[in-house]
Every structure is written in C-alpha cells, then in structure tokens.
Amino acid sequence: MVRTPLTPWEWQRGERFGALLRRARGDRSMVEVAAAAGVSAETLRKIETGRAPTPAFFTVAALAGVLGLSLDELAAACAQDAGTDLEKVSA
C-alpha cells in the first residue's frame, strides 16, 4: 500500500497537535505520560515534534485521556483555523 504524501496543511496540523500535547503534558515527563497512555516514549516524542503528524485514533484517544483533554477540544484546536485556539484548550 502506497501512502499519499501529506499536504503542508496536514504537516502544520500535526505540529499544532504536538504543541498542544506538550503544553498539556506540562511538567510531567514524556516517559510518564507515554506509559500511562500505553504508548512508547518514542511515539509520543514523534507526535510532539510533528514527525508523526497523523497518529492513530486510539493513540490520540489514550493520550487525551491521560492529559485530561476531550477529543472534541483536540479536534477543534487542530482544525485549519484554530492556530490561536491552542491556549484555550490547554488552559
């Protein structure tokens, strides 16, 4: 199966998502949050740095649960016009 290359907007959305997770994680270690979500620290690192801009749904759901974020808030914050709304979600 050949994967279609991501658009610049999809890469930017991944970067916004990663930044949101970093802020929501706060002072907690990446290892602690990843373990609580049942993912590897490397997976979380890739998502937070934007190198994995399209994580699997269950990974997103697990991270949202651990970080106390709703999936609706995450979706809204990562929508095309939501670049300035990230602070609202992670506050």
ABEGO torsion letter per residue (X at the ends): XBBBBBBAAAAAAAAAAAAAAAAAAEABBAAAAAAAAGBBAAAAAAAAAGABABBBAAAAAAAAAAAGBBAAAAAAAABAAAAAAAAAAAX
